[in-house]
Structure formats: C-alpha cells, structure tokens
C-alpha cells in the first residue's frame, strides 16, 4: 500500500483587467506551483486589450491542474472576484492579482502552515516590485494583529493578496463588496476580523506585488475606502478580540515550517 498523502487541493482566484503585459508571468507562476493540485479560475473583466488571448493560450498549459477561463463584460474587480469565488470547489481558496506573481512554493507553504497552526487564514510576507529603476523592496509584516490593524490611519498588516483561507471562511464572510471596489480586499479583512478566526503567517516573502503607474488613482481611492470600512467594523472587531479577556496575540501567530 502507498503511504503517499494526496496533494492539497486549492482554488486560485485571479480577476484580471487590462493586464496583458503582466498576466503571463502571473499565470505561469501559478501553473508552476509545487506539490499542490490547483483549480485556477481566471476572470477576464471585459478587458479591451489582448489579455484574453494570453489567458486562453496559457490555459492549454494546465499540466494536470483544472484551468477555468471566464470572460464577462466589464463589471469591476469585486464582481470579477466574486464570480471566480462562485466557481471555486476546493477545500482551500487562495488569491492572486493578475499583475503580481508568486514563488513556486508559496501555496504549499501557506497550506502547510494553516494545518500546522490549525488556523483558518494564512498570509505571507511580500516583495514590492517597482517597474522603475528602484528594484524590489521586501515587506515583513508579521502576523495579523487585529487591535493594531484597526487603529485610525493604519494600513499596515499582512498583505491581503497573499491570503490562503479555508473554504468555510469564505462561506461565512462572503466575497468582496462592490461598495468598496477600490479596497475590496481590505474591507474583506475587516469583515473577517469580526469573526474569531485563527490567523497564521509564513514569515517569508513569497508573493511579488507589482507597483506601476496605472495603480496611482486606485491606491488613493483604496486609502479612502479602507478608512470607511475600518470605521464601520471597528466596534465589532473590538468586541471579538477583547471579549472574555482575549487578545489578538493569542489567536494569531507565526510558525516555522519544518
């Protein structure tokens, strides 16, 4: 009898809009993930560039993974993400933005940490990759600290794009809110923090976040909407993490992989 364990099954959700120059690198980094079986769900959000042809070409390189390419009329980031989420069937759900990329061991390391820490949500550190001459900058955030994350003006926390969560988390928290289109992942963070989930963190920079000129307006709007969502959810988060003399520190954590 074989002692081999089945590979973890993970759904990867990738909403994409006007990323023809970046999406090939993004998808190839997912297709090359090690020691996992993937369901890759890519939603072309009505791009008017050549992005769809790139997605279709790379879908033929699935190499045993399930690759689901979808194309819709332009509806926005949150709607595209939610469509991908509605198609996800795996026990774990991960994200990646279409202009970013991951190290080939990112997903397996986060899933392994989830299981090791018996956690519900896992994140990792990231590298900001600038498209000018500055090169890359490693961002070491550490694990989620809820009471710090909800401080006014604070946007520093584990990168939302790096989240790998159990399917049950999304079933309870839901998908992205179209009301917070520019900070949909930040708003999701705040809603998740109103629940007593266990958070884990891999203290390695496994995710590459591409910073480029086209993001400037979006980043400004994201800060505004981040603050709006923070104000809406702060009281509930305080009740969750301060109740019964509990603090965020004993419900979240960083582990070391063997």
ABEGO torsion letter per residue (X at the ends): XBABBBBBBBBBBBBBBGAAAAAAAAAAAAAABBGBBBBBBBBBBGBABAAAAAAAAAAAAAGGBBBBBBBBBBAEAAAAAAAAAAABABABBBBBBAABBBBAAAAAAAAAAAAAAGBABBBBBBBBBBABAAEBBBBBAEBBBAAAAABBGBABBBBAAABBBBAAAAAAAEBBBAABAAAAAAAAAAAAAABBBBBBBBBBBABBBBBBAAAAAAAAAAAAAAAAAAAAAAAAAAAAAABGGBBAAAABBBBBBX
